[in-house]
Every structure is written in C-alpha cells, then in structure tokens.
C-alpha cells in the first residue's frame, strides 16, 4: 500500500475488482453520505468517528443489505444501519457488562469484554456478529484498529491495524483465485469459502491468528 493511498483510492480499487467478479455489483452501492448526516450520527452517539471512517461514508453510504458483499461476503452497513447496530449493543451494555471468558489476539490489543461502546460496527453477518473499528483499544492496541466482535465472538483479534490496511487486505484477497464467487441463494453471490460453510470471520481468523 503506497503512502499516498487514501480511503477513496483504496475503496475505488476494491469496487473495481468486485465489479469484475460480481455482475451488478455497483448497483448494490448506496449514494454517498453527507457531512451533515455523519455529524448528526456523531451527535446521537456522543462519539467522534475517525476521519478514515467518515471518508469511507463520503464515498458510499454503505450498500444494499441483501446483496452487498464487499466485506468478505458481508455488507458494508449504511451509517444509519451502523448506528442501529451500535445502539442495540449500547443498550445492552449495563446488563451484559462481562469481562471474563474473552481473549484478545495479539494479547493486550483489544479489551477483553463482551460490549464496548467504542466498537463501531460497519459490517455484520445478520445474526449479531460484526467487523468494525475500535475506538477504545487496550494498552497495546491502536485507535482505529479493525476487529471482530459480537454474539459469538468471545475470541477477538485484530484484523488490521487501520481501516486503510483493512481495505488493502480485502483488495489483496480479492486478487487471489480463492476469492471465487458462487451463487448462494436466489441472486445473492458470496465468496466460495462462505458457500462451503466457513464463516467469513472464521476465515479471517484462520489467516491471521495461530488458532
């Protein structure tokens, strides 16, 4: 990844790759969010979103939930859907404020807990598991690192140190033969590994962690 790469250039490269692999892919993309829309959601969340995440939403405000597949077969959530998912977790935070039974890879990078209002979901699998950006890392972690979290994600790991590096990871993956797409149901297209019963987060875990 070149030093001059921006979120926009990386996202455009990723979209170009997926357009070549998935018919109608660009039709699944939402229009860009506005600066005012982003500001309103920051106000509701009482959080400042990282500049890279805001730049991404200024490119496209997510994609169609039923057909979007940009994130290893998961959809890129619109800012409203991101907020709704984040709000569900934030509402559960006091009741489910657990800090035992969780792991972080590498150790000390992600706080070992079930819910953290600093975890911002930009993608999900539809049943409560997410890939998102971490605004409250542990002592050895990095603000803005990309992580997994959610209902079944006791073992958390750093997928990428930053959003730019995460988009580059996706680009590198989609350039490989193993990123073949297949029809899952109806007109929905998913990565081949997903069709074989491998969850995208587990696929990433197998490539990144020793577990």
mmCIF file of the C-alpha atoms, coordinates in Angstrom:
data_MODEL
# 
_entry.id   MODEL 
# 
loop_
_atom_site.group_PDB 
_atom_site.id 
_atom_site.type_symbol 
_atom_site.label_atom_id 
_atom_site.label_alt_id 
_atom_site.label_comp_id 
_atom_site.label_asym_id 
_atom_site.label_entity_id 
_atom_site.label_seq_id 
_atom_site.pdbx_PDB_ins_code 
_atom_site.Cartn_x 
_atom_site.Cartn_y 
_atom_site.Cartn_z 
_atom_site.occupancy 
_atom_site.B_iso_or_equiv 
_atom_site.pdbx_formal_charge 
_atom_site.auth_seq_id 
_atom_site.auth_comp_id 
_atom_site.auth_asym_id 
_atom_site.auth_atom_id 
_atom_site.pdbx_PDB_model_num 
ATOM 1   C CA . UNK A 1 1   ? 0.000   0.000   0.000   1.00 0.00 ? 1   UNK A CA 1 
ATOM 2   C CA . UNK A 1 2   ? 1.522   3.306   -1.087  1.00 0.00 ? 2   UNK A CA 1 
ATOM 3   C CA . UNK A 1 3   ? 1.925   6.141   1.380   1.00 0.00 ? 3   UNK A CA 1 
ATOM 4   C CA . UNK A 1 4   ? -0.274  8.355   -0.814  1.00 0.00 ? 4   UNK A CA 1 
ATOM 5   C CA . UNK A 1 5   ? -3.193  5.919   -0.817  1.00 0.00 ? 5   UNK A CA 1 
ATOM 6   C CA . UNK A 1 6   ? -6.422  7.362   0.553   1.00 0.00 ? 6   UNK A CA 1 
ATOM 7   C CA . UNK A 1 7   ? -9.593  5.629   1.678   1.00 0.00 ? 7   UNK A CA 1 
ATOM 8   C CA . UNK A 1 8   ? -11.199 6.780   -1.566  1.00 0.00 ? 8   UNK A CA 1 
ATOM 9   C CA . UNK A 1 9   ? -8.481  5.361   -3.832  1.00 0.00 ? 9   UNK A CA 1 
ATOM 10  C CA . UNK A 1 10  ? -8.445  2.048   -1.954  1.00 0.00 ? 10  UNK A CA 1 
ATOM 11  C CA . UNK A 1 11  ? -12.236 1.791   -1.968  1.00 0.00 ? 11  UNK A CA 1 
ATOM 12  C CA . UNK A 1 12  ? -12.362 2.593   -5.683  1.00 0.00 ? 12  UNK A CA 1 
ATOM 13  C CA . UNK A 1 13  ? -9.798  -0.138  -6.372  1.00 0.00 ? 13  UNK A CA 1 
ATOM 14  C CA . UNK A 1 14  ? -11.796 -2.616  -4.297  1.00 0.00 ? 14  UNK A CA 1 
ATOM 15  C CA . UNK A 1 15  ? -15.017 -1.708  -6.093  1.00 0.00 ? 15  UNK A CA 1 
ATOM 16  C CA . UNK A 1 16  ? -13.340 -2.100  -9.478  1.00 0.00 ? 16  UNK A CA 1 
ATOM 17  C CA . UNK A 1 17  ? -12.137 -5.597  -8.544  1.00 0.00 ? 17  UNK A CA 1 
ATOM 18  C CA . UNK A 1 18  ? -15.561 -6.661  -7.298  1.00 0.00 ? 18  UNK A CA 1 
ATOM 19  C CA . UNK A 1 19  ? -17.275 -5.180  -10.357 1.00 0.00 ? 19  UNK A CA 1 
ATOM 20  C CA . UNK A 1 20  ? -15.187 -7.560  -12.468 1.00 0.00 ? 20  UNK A CA 1 
ATOM 21  C CA . UNK A 1 21  ? -16.174 -10.554 -10.332 1.00 0.00 ? 21  UNK A CA 1 
ATOM 22  C CA . UNK A 1 22  ? -19.819 -9.874  -9.407  1.00 0.00 ? 22  UNK A CA 1 
ATOM 23  C CA . UNK A 1 23  ? -22.378 -8.844  -12.027 1.00 0.00 ? 23  UNK A CA 1 
ATOM 24  C CA . UNK A 1 24  ? -24.330 -5.757  -10.996 1.00 0.00 ? 24  UNK A CA 1 
ATOM 25  C CA . UNK A 1 25  ? -22.054 -5.049  -8.025  1.00 0.00 ? 25  UNK A CA 1 
ATOM 26  C CA . UNK A 1 26  ? -22.071 -1.245  -8.402  1.00 0.00 ? 26  UNK A CA 1 
ATOM 27  C CA . UNK A 1 27  ? -25.868 -1.305  -8.385  1.00 0.00 ? 27  UNK A CA 1 
ATOM 28  C CA . UNK A 1 28  ? -25.708 -2.532  -4.783  1.00 0.00 ? 28  UNK A CA 1 
ATOM 29  C CA . UNK A 1 29  ? -23.854 0.608   -3.646  1.00 0.00 ? 29  UNK A CA 1 
ATOM 30  C CA . UNK A 1 30  ? -25.717 3.409   -1.859  1.00 0.00 ? 30  UNK A CA 1 
ATOM 31  C CA . UNK A 1 31  ? -25.187 7.074   -2.647  1.00 0.00 ? 31  UNK A CA 1 
ATOM 32  C CA . UNK A 1 32  ? -22.562 8.922   -0.577  1.00 0.00 ? 32  UNK A CA 1 
ATOM 33  C CA . UNK A 1 33  ? -23.469 10.139  2.903   1.00 0.00 ? 33  UNK A CA 1 
ATOM 34  C CA . UNK A 1 34  ? -23.282 13.871  3.536   1.00 0.00 ? 34  UNK A CA 1 
ATOM 35  C CA . UNK A 1 35  ? -21.077 15.636  6.063   1.00 0.00 ? 35  UNK A CA 1 
ATOM 36  C CA . UNK A 1 36  ? -24.245 16.745  7.868   1.00 0.00 ? 36  UNK A CA 1 
ATOM 37  C CA . UNK A 1 37  ? -25.621 13.182  8.079   1.00 0.00 ? 37  UNK A CA 1 
ATOM 38  C CA . UNK A 1 38  ? -22.353 11.992  9.612   1.00 0.00 ? 38  UNK A CA 1 
ATOM 39  C CA . UNK A 1 39  ? -22.329 14.898  12.078  1.00 0.00 ? 39  UNK A CA 1 
ATOM 40  C CA . UNK A 1 40  ? -25.875 14.079  13.197  1.00 0.00 ? 40  UNK A CA 1 
ATOM 41  C CA . UNK A 1 41  ? -24.971 10.463  13.932  1.00 0.00 ? 41  UNK A CA 1 
ATOM 42  C CA . UNK A 1 42  ? -21.858 11.507  15.841  1.00 0.00 ? 42  UNK A CA 1 
ATOM 43  C CA . UNK A 1 43  ? -24.090 13.740  17.944  1.00 0.00 ? 43  UNK A CA 1 
ATOM 44  C CA . UNK A 1 44  ? -26.547 10.901  18.641  1.00 0.00 ? 44  UNK A CA 1 
ATOM 45  C CA . UNK A 1 45  ? -23.717 8.523   19.552  1.00 0.00 ? 45  UNK A CA 1 
ATOM 46  C CA . UNK A 1 46  ? -21.831 11.145  21.565  1.00 0.00 ? 46  UNK A CA 1 
ATOM 47  C CA . UNK A 1 47  ? -18.696 9.940   19.772  1.00 0.00 ? 47  UNK A CA 1 
ATOM 48  C CA . UNK A 1 48  ? -16.321 11.377  17.191  1.00 0.00 ? 48  UNK A CA 1 
ATOM 49  C CA . UNK A 1 49  ? -15.887 8.971   14.299  1.00 0.00 ? 49  UNK A CA 1 
ATOM 50  C CA . UNK A 1 50  ? -12.363 8.581   12.851  1.00 0.00 ? 50  UNK A CA 1 
ATOM 51  C CA . UNK A 1 51  ? -11.614 10.630  9.745   1.00 0.00 ? 51  UNK A CA 1 
ATOM 52  C CA . UNK A 1 52  ? -10.955 7.470   7.692   1.00 0.00 ? 52  UNK A CA 1 
ATOM 53  C CA . UNK A 1 53  ? -14.401 6.061   8.528   1.00 0.00 ? 53  UNK A CA 1 
ATOM 54  C CA . UNK A 1 54  ? -16.050 9.368   7.664   1.00 0.00 ? 54  UNK A CA 1 
ATOM 55  C CA . UNK A 1 55  ? -14.154 9.473   4.367   1.00 0.00 ? 55  UNK A CA 1 
ATOM 56  C CA . UNK A 1 56  ? -15.455 5.978   3.563   1.00 0.00 ? 56  UNK A CA 1 
ATOM 57  C CA . UNK A 1 57  ? -19.059 7.047   4.173   1.00 0.00 ? 57  UNK A CA 1 
ATOM 58  C CA . UNK A 1 58  ? -18.499 10.093  1.980   1.00 0.00 ? 58  UNK A CA 1 
ATOM 59  C CA . UNK A 1 59  ? -17.667 7.646   -0.843  1.00 0.00 ? 59  UNK A CA 1 
ATOM 60  C CA . UNK A 1 60  ? -20.748 5.456   -0.354  1.00 0.00 ? 60  UNK A CA 1 
ATOM 61  C CA . UNK A 1 61  ? -23.255 5.338   2.475   1.00 0.00 ? 61  UNK A CA 1 
ATOM 62  C CA . UNK A 1 62  ? -22.959 1.573   2.720   1.00 0.00 ? 62  UNK A CA 1 
ATOM 63  C CA . UNK A 1 63  ? -24.583 -0.882  0.327   1.00 0.00 ? 63  UNK A CA 1 
ATOM 64  C CA . UNK A 1 64  ? -27.724 -2.963  -0.120  1.00 0.00 ? 64  UNK A CA 1 
ATOM 65  C CA . UNK A 1 65  ? -28.160 -5.238  2.909   1.00 0.00 ? 65  UNK A CA 1 
ATOM 66  C CA . UNK A 1 66  ? -29.478 -8.155  0.856   1.00 0.00 ? 66  UNK A CA 1 
ATOM 67  C CA . UNK A 1 67  ? -26.875 -8.122  -1.917  1.00 0.00 ? 67  UNK A CA 1 
ATOM 68  C CA . UNK A 1 68  ? -23.895 -6.172  -0.578  1.00 0.00 ? 68  UNK A CA 1 
ATOM 69  C CA . UNK A 1 69  ? -20.827 -8.419  -0.293  1.00 0.00 ? 69  UNK A CA 1 
ATOM 70  C CA . UNK A 1 70  ? -17.858 -6.055  -0.067  1.00 0.00 ? 70  UNK A CA 1 
ATOM 71  C CA . UNK A 1 71  ? -16.640 -7.190  3.371   1.00 0.00 ? 71  UNK A CA 1 
ATOM 72  C CA . UNK A 1 72  ? -15.699 -10.836 2.701   1.00 0.00 ? 72  UNK A CA 1 
ATOM 73  C CA . UNK A 1 73  ? -19.307 -11.514 1.726   1.00 0.00 ? 73  UNK A CA 1 
ATOM 74  C CA . UNK A 1 74  ? -20.821 -9.276  4.399   1.00 0.00 ? 74  UNK A CA 1 
ATOM 75  C CA . UNK A 1 75  ? -22.462 -5.940  3.501   1.00 0.00 ? 75  UNK A CA 1 
ATOM 76  C CA . UNK A 1 76  ? -20.920 -2.541  4.196   1.00 0.00 ? 76  UNK A CA 1 
ATOM 77  C CA . UNK A 1 77  ? -23.526 -1.017  6.536   1.00 0.00 ? 77  UNK A CA 1 
ATOM 78  C CA . UNK A 1 78  ? -25.045 2.388   5.873   1.00 0.00 ? 78  UNK A CA 1 
ATOM 79  C CA . UNK A 1 79  ? -24.388 4.941   8.584   1.00 0.00 ? 79  UNK A CA 1 
ATOM 80  C CA . UNK A 1 80  ? -27.980 4.552   9.795   1.00 0.00 ? 80  UNK A CA 1 
ATOM 81  C CA . UNK A 1 81  ? -27.648 0.747   9.950   1.00 0.00 ? 81  UNK A CA 1 
ATOM 82  C CA . UNK A 1 82  ? -24.280 1.143   11.679  1.00 0.00 ? 82  UNK A CA 1 
ATOM 83  C CA . UNK A 1 83  ? -25.928 3.356   14.281  1.00 0.00 ? 83  UNK A CA 1 
ATOM 84  C CA . UNK A 1 84  ? -28.859 0.958   14.787  1.00 0.00 ? 84  UNK A CA 1 
ATOM 85  C CA . UNK A 1 85  ? -26.496 -1.988  15.349  1.00 0.00 ? 85  UNK A CA 1 
ATOM 86  C CA . UNK A 1 86  ? -24.271 0.072   17.661  1.00 0.00 ? 86  UNK A CA 1 
ATOM 87  C CA . UNK A 1 87  ? -27.349 1.255   19.627  1.00 0.00 ? 87  UNK A CA 1 
ATOM 88  C CA . UNK A 1 88  ? -28.540 -2.325  20.214  1.00 0.00 ? 88  UNK A CA 1 
ATOM 89  C CA . UNK A 1 89  ? -25.195 -3.149  21.826  1.00 0.00 ? 89  UNK A CA 1 
ATOM 90  C CA . UNK A 1 90  ? -25.009 0.108   23.759  1.00 0.00 ? 90  UNK A CA 1 
ATOM 91  C CA . UNK A 1 91  ? -28.475 -0.508  25.229  1.00 0.00 ? 91  UNK A CA 1 
ATOM 92  C CA . UNK A 1 92  ? -27.305 -3.938  26.464  1.00 0.00 ? 92  UNK A CA 1 
ATOM 93  C CA . UNK A 1 93  ? -24.051 -2.628  27.906  1.00 0.00 ? 93  UNK A CA 1 
ATOM 94  C CA . UNK A 1 94  ? -25.052 -2.258  31.573  1.00 0.00 ? 94  UNK A CA 1 
ATOM 95  C CA . UNK A 1 95  ? -26.912 -5.579  31.701  1.00 0.00 ? 95  UNK A CA 1 
ATOM 96  C CA . UNK A 1 96  ? -24.196 -7.539  29.875  1.00 0.00 ? 96  UNK A CA 1 
ATOM 97  C CA . UNK A 1 97  ? -21.061 -5.816  31.091  1.00 0.00 ? 97  UNK A CA 1 
ATOM 98  C CA . UNK A 1 98  ? -18.997 -9.015  31.194  1.00 0.00 ? 98  UNK A CA 1 
ATOM 99  C CA . UNK A 1 99  ? -15.208 -9.020  31.284  1.00 0.00 ? 99  UNK A CA 1 
ATOM 100 C CA . UNK A 1 100 ? -14.449 -12.727 31.794  1.00 0.00 ? 100 UNK A CA 1 
ATOM 101 C CA . UNK A 1 101 ? -14.131 -15.505 29.246  1.00 0.00 ? 101 UNK A CA 1 
ATOM 102 C CA . UNK A 1 102 ? -12.759 -13.350 26.437  1.00 0.00 ? 102 UNK A CA 1 
ATOM 103 C CA . UNK A 1 103 ? -9.425  -13.320 24.644  1.00 0.00 ? 103 UNK A CA 1 
ATOM 104 C CA . UNK A 1 104 ? -7.514  -10.853 22.505  1.00 0.00 ? 104 UNK A CA 1 
ATOM 105 C CA . UNK A 1 105 ? -5.047  -11.595 19.722  1.00 0.00 ? 105 UNK A CA 1 
ATOM 106 C CA . UNK A 1 106 ? -2.486  -10.204 19.988  1.00 0.00 ? 106 UNK A CA 1 
ATOM 107 C CA . UNK A 1 107 ? -2.812  -10.093 23.750  1.00 0.00 ? 107 UNK A CA 1 
ATOM 108 C CA . UNK A 1 108 ? -3.305  -6.608  25.157  1.00 0.00 ? 108 UNK A CA 1 
ATOM 109 C CA . UNK A 1 109 ? -4.619  -5.129  21.904  1.00 0.00 ? 109 UNK A CA 1 
ATOM 110 C CA . UNK A 1 110 ? -8.398  -5.485  22.354  1.00 0.00 ? 110 UNK A CA 1 
ATOM 111 C CA . UNK A 1 111 ? -10.180 -5.036  25.681  1.00 0.00 ? 111 UNK A CA 1 
ATOM 112 C CA . UNK A 1 112 ? -11.414 -8.397  26.963  1.00 0.00 ? 112 UNK A CA 1 
ATOM 113 C CA . UNK A 1 113 ? -15.105 -7.696  27.326  1.00 0.00 ? 113 UNK A CA 1 
ATOM 114 C CA . UNK A 1 114 ? -18.425 -8.519  25.680  1.00 0.00 ? 114 UNK A CA 1 
ATOM 115 C CA . UNK A 1 115 ? -19.601 -4.991  24.850  1.00 0.00 ? 115 UNK A CA 1 
ATOM 116 C CA . UNK A 1 116 ? -17.728 -1.745  24.370  1.00 0.00 ? 116 UNK A CA 1 
ATOM 117 C CA . UNK A 1 117 ? -19.413 1.424   23.099  1.00 0.00 ? 117 UNK A CA 1 
ATOM 118 C CA . UNK A 1 118 ? -16.147 2.244   21.338  1.00 0.00 ? 118 UNK A CA 1 
ATOM 119 C CA . UNK A 1 119 ? -16.603 -0.699  18.951  1.00 0.00 ? 119 UNK A CA 1 
ATOM 120 C CA . UNK A 1 120 ? -18.289 0.674   15.826  1.00 0.00 ? 120 UNK A CA 1 
ATOM 121 C CA . UNK A 1 121 ? -19.787 -1.985  13.502  1.00 0.00 ? 121 UNK A CA 1 
ATOM 122 C CA . UNK A 1 122 ? -19.509 -1.273  9.776   1.00 0.00 ? 122 UNK A CA 1 
ATOM 123 C CA . UNK A 1 123 ? -20.444 -4.816  8.729   1.00 0.00 ? 123 UNK A CA 1 
ATOM 124 C CA . UNK A 1 124 ? -22.367 -7.793  10.111  1.00 0.00 ? 124 UNK A CA 1 
ATOM 125 C CA . UNK A 1 125 ? -23.488 -11.329 9.369   1.00 0.00 ? 125 UNK A CA 1 
ATOM 126 C CA . UNK A 1 126 ? -27.164 -10.721 10.161  1.00 0.00 ? 126 UNK A CA 1 
ATOM 127 C CA . UNK A 1 127 ? -27.106 -12.695 13.426  1.00 0.00 ? 127 UNK A CA 1 
ATOM 128 C CA . UNK A 1 128 ? -25.177 -10.392 15.753  1.00 0.00 ? 128 UNK A CA 1 
ATOM 129 C CA . UNK A 1 129 ? -21.529 -10.756 14.741  1.00 0.00 ? 129 UNK A CA 1 
ATOM 130 C CA . UNK A 1 130 ? -19.553 -7.846  13.374  1.00 0.00 ? 130 UNK A CA 1 
ATOM 131 C CA . UNK A 1 131 ? -16.413 -6.487  11.806  1.00 0.00 ? 131 UNK A CA 1 
ATOM 132 C CA . UNK A 1 132 ? -15.833 -2.945  12.981  1.00 0.00 ? 132 UNK A CA 1 
ATOM 133 C CA . UNK A 1 133 ? -13.492 -0.206  14.078  1.00 0.00 ? 133 UNK A CA 1 
ATOM 134 C CA . UNK A 1 134 ? -12.132 0.001   17.633  1.00 0.00 ? 134 UNK A CA 1 
ATOM 135 C CA . UNK A 1 135 ? -12.112 3.462   19.232  1.00 0.00 ? 135 UNK A CA 1 
ATOM 136 C CA . UNK A 1 136 ? -11.221 2.135   22.689  1.00 0.00 ? 136 UNK A CA 1 
ATOM 137 C CA . UNK A 1 137 ? -8.277  -0.274  22.293  1.00 0.00 ? 137 UNK A CA 1 
ATOM 138 C CA . UNK A 1 138 ? -6.395  -1.968  25.117  1.00 0.00 ? 138 UNK A CA 1 
ATOM 139 C CA . UNK A 1 139 ? -2.942  -0.781  26.215  1.00 0.00 ? 139 UNK A CA 1 
ATOM 140 C CA . UNK A 1 140 ? -1.044  -2.316  23.273  1.00 0.00 ? 140 UNK A CA 1 
ATOM 141 C CA . UNK A 1 141 ? -3.723  -1.697  20.668  1.00 0.00 ? 141 UNK A CA 1 
ATOM 142 C CA . UNK A 1 142 ? -4.138  1.100   18.147  1.00 0.00 ? 142 UNK A CA 1 
ATOM 143 C CA . UNK A 1 143 ? -7.007  3.574   17.945  1.00 0.00 ? 143 UNK A CA 1 
ATOM 144 C CA . UNK A 1 144 ? -8.896  2.765   14.746  1.00 0.00 ? 144 UNK A CA 1 
ATOM 145 C CA . UNK A 1 145 ? -7.798  -0.884  14.529  1.00 0.00 ? 145 UNK A CA 1 
ATOM 146 C CA . UNK A 1 146 ? -10.223 -3.244  12.792  1.00 0.00 ? 146 UNK A CA 1 
ATOM 147 C CA . UNK A 1 147 ? -11.591 -6.059  14.947  1.00 0.00 ? 147 UNK A CA 1 
ATOM 148 C CA . UNK A 1 148 ? -14.280 -8.729  15.256  1.00 0.00 ? 148 UNK A CA 1 
ATOM 149 C CA . UNK A 1 149 ? -16.922 -8.649  17.985  1.00 0.00 ? 149 UNK A CA 1 
ATOM 150 C CA . UNK A 1 150 ? -20.474 -9.784  18.651  1.00 0.00 ? 150 UNK A CA 1 
ATOM 151 C CA . UNK A 1 151 ? -22.727 -12.517 19.940  1.00 0.00 ? 151 UNK A CA 1 
ATOM 152 C CA . UNK A 1 152 ? -20.438 -15.461 19.121  1.00 0.00 ? 152 UNK A CA 1 
ATOM 153 C CA . UNK A 1 153 ? -17.099 -13.644 19.105  1.00 0.00 ? 153 UNK A CA 1 
ATOM 154 C CA . UNK A 1 154 ? -15.526 -14.370 22.506  1.00 0.00 ? 154 UNK A CA 1 
ATOM 155 C CA . UNK A 1 155 ? -12.102 -14.648 20.864  1.00 0.00 ? 155 UNK A CA 1 
ATOM 156 C CA . UNK A 1 156 ? -11.359 -11.257 19.420  1.00 0.00 ? 156 UNK A CA 1 
ATOM 157 C CA . UNK A 1 157 ? -8.466  -10.482 17.100  1.00 0.00 ? 157 UNK A CA 1 
ATOM 158 C CA . UNK A 1 158 ? -7.006  -7.517  15.268  1.00 0.00 ? 158 UNK A CA 1 
ATOM 159 C CA . UNK A 1 159 ? -7.900  -7.978  11.611  1.00 0.00 ? 159 UNK A CA 1 
ATOM 160 C CA . UNK A 1 160 ? -5.891  -4.925  10.534  1.00 0.00 ? 160 UNK A CA 1 
ATOM 161 C CA . UNK A 1 161 ? -4.181  -2.026  12.352  1.00 0.00 ? 161 UNK A CA 1 
ATOM 162 C CA . UNK A 1 162 ? -6.213  0.576   10.432  1.00 0.00 ? 162 UNK A CA 1 
ATOM 163 C CA . UNK A 1 163 ? -9.098  0.964   8.008   1.00 0.00 ? 163 UNK A CA 1 
ATOM 164 C CA . UNK A 1 164 ? -6.700  1.649   5.129   1.00 0.00 ? 164 UNK A CA 1 
ATOM 165 C CA . UNK A 1 165 ? -4.824  -1.569  5.848   1.00 0.00 ? 165 UNK A CA 1 
ATOM 166 C CA . UNK A 1 166 ? -8.112  -3.441  6.118   1.00 0.00 ? 166 UNK A CA 1 
ATOM 167 C CA . UNK A 1 167 ? -9.223  -2.247  2.679   1.00 0.00 ? 167 UNK A CA 1 
ATOM 168 C CA . UNK A 1 168 ? -5.819  -3.257  1.317   1.00 0.00 ? 168 UNK A CA 1 
ATOM 169 C CA . UNK A 1 169 ? -6.278  -6.693  2.916   1.00 0.00 ? 169 UNK A CA 1 
ATOM 170 C CA . UNK A 1 170 ? -9.601  -7.049  1.078   1.00 0.00 ? 170 UNK A CA 1 
ATOM 171 C CA . UNK A 1 171 ? -8.029  -5.937  -2.207  1.00 0.00 ? 171 UNK A CA 1 
ATOM 172 C CA . UNK A 1 172 ? -5.219  -8.475  -1.826  1.00 0.00 ? 172 UNK A CA 1 
ATOM 173 C CA . UNK A 1 173 ? -7.740  -11.208 -1.045  1.00 0.00 ? 173 UNK A CA 1 
ATOM 174 C CA . UNK A 1 174 ? -9.987  -10.447 -3.995  1.00 0.00 ? 174 UNK A CA 1 
ATOM 175 C CA . UNK A 1 175 ? -6.991  -10.693 -6.331  1.00 0.00 ? 175 UNK A CA 1 
ATOM 176 C CA . UNK A 1 176 ? -6.472  -14.347 -5.336  1.00 0.00 ? 176 UNK A CA 1 
ATOM 177 C CA . UNK A 1 177 ? -8.048  -17.369 -7.053  1.00 0.00 ? 177 UNK A CA 1 
ATOM 178 C CA . UNK A 1 178 ? -9.635  -18.449 -3.752  1.00 0.00 ? 178 UNK A CA 1 
ATOM 179 C CA . UNK A 1 179 ? -11.878 -15.385 -3.881  1.00 0.00 ? 179 UNK A CA 1 
ATOM 180 C CA . UNK A 1 180 ? -14.118 -17.005 -6.494  1.00 0.00 ? 180 UNK A CA 1 
ATOM 181 C CA . UNK A 1 181 ? -17.758 -16.072 -6.018  1.00 0.00 ? 181 UNK A CA 1 
ATOM 182 C CA . UNK A 1 182 ? -20.641 -18.521 -6.202  1.00 0.00 ? 182 UNK A CA 1 
ATOM 183 C CA . UNK A 1 183 ? -24.419 -18.265 -6.072  1.00 0.00 ? 183 UNK A CA 1 
ATOM 184 C CA . UNK A 1 184 ? -25.734 -18.924 -2.560  1.00 0.00 ? 184 UNK A CA 1 
ATOM 185 C CA . UNK A 1 185 ? -29.497 -18.454 -2.772  1.00 0.00 ? 185 UNK A CA 1 
ATOM 186 C CA . UNK A 1 186 ? -31.605 -16.656 -5.329  1.00 0.00 ? 186 UNK A CA 1 
ATOM 187 C CA . UNK A 1 187 ? -29.437 -13.984 -6.881  1.00 0.00 ? 187 UNK A CA 1 
ATOM 188 C CA . UNK A 1 188 ? -27.149 -13.486 -3.894  1.00 0.00 ? 188 UNK A CA 1 
ATOM 189 C CA . UNK A 1 189 ? -23.446 -14.053 -4.610  1.00 0.00 ? 189 UNK A CA 1 
ATOM 190 C CA . UNK A 1 190 ? -20.938 -14.932 -1.874  1.00 0.00 ? 190 UNK A CA 1 
ATOM 191 C CA . UNK A 1 191 ? -17.259 -15.899 -1.675  1.00 0.00 ? 191 UNK A CA 1 
ATOM 192 C CA . UNK A 1 192 ? -16.617 -19.585 -2.340  1.00 0.00 ? 192 UNK A CA 1 
ATOM 193 C CA . UNK A 1 193 ? -15.317 -20.226 1.199   1.00 0.00 ? 193 UNK A CA 1 
ATOM 194 C CA . UNK A 1 194 ? -18.612 -18.937 2.634   1.00 0.00 ? 194 UNK A CA 1 
ATOM 195 C CA . UNK A 1 195 ? -20.623 -21.257 0.406   1.00 0.00 ? 195 UNK A CA 1 
ATOM 196 C CA . UNK A 1 196 ? -18.535 -24.125 1.790   1.00 0.00 ? 196 UNK A CA 1 
ATOM 197 C CA . UNK A 1 197 ? -19.824 -23.359 5.291   1.00 0.00 ? 197 UNK A CA 1 
ATOM 198 C CA . UNK A 1 198 ? -16.882 -21.280 6.517   1.00 0.00 ? 198 UNK A CA 1 
ATOM 199 C CA . UNK A 1 199 ? -17.924 -18.095 8.295   1.00 0.00 ? 199 UNK A CA 1 
ATOM 200 C CA . UNK A 1 200 ? -16.040 -15.034 6.960   1.00 0.00 ? 200 UNK A CA 1 
ATOM 201 C CA . UNK A 1 201 ? -14.780 -14.069 10.433  1.00 0.00 ? 201 UNK A CA 1 
ATOM 202 C CA . UNK A 1 202 ? -13.521 -17.620 10.979  1.00 0.00 ? 202 UNK A CA 1 
ATOM 203 C CA . UNK A 1 203 ? -11.853 -17.498 7.562   1.00 0.00 ? 203 UNK A CA 1 
ATOM 204 C CA . UNK A 1 204 ? -10.048 -14.290 8.535   1.00 0.00 ? 204 UNK A CA 1 
ATOM 205 C CA . UNK A 1 205 ? -9.141  -15.777 11.913  1.00 0.00 ? 205 UNK A CA 1 
ATOM 206 C CA . UNK A 1 206 ? -7.542  -18.789 10.215  1.00 0.00 ? 206 UNK A CA 1 
ATOM 207 C CA . UNK A 1 207 ? -5.374  -16.472 8.102   1.00 0.00 ? 207 UNK A CA 1 
ATOM 208 C CA . UNK A 1 208 ? -4.372  -14.039 10.856  1.00 0.00 ? 208 UNK A CA 1 
ATOM 209 C CA . UNK A 1 209 ? -4.149  -15.905 14.167  1.00 0.00 ? 209 UNK A CA 1 
ATOM 210 C CA . UNK A 1 210 ? -2.411  -19.166 15.147  1.00 0.00 ? 210 UNK A CA 1 
ATOM 211 C CA . UNK A 1 211 ? -5.721  -20.676 16.274  1.00 0.00 ? 211 UNK A CA 1 
# 
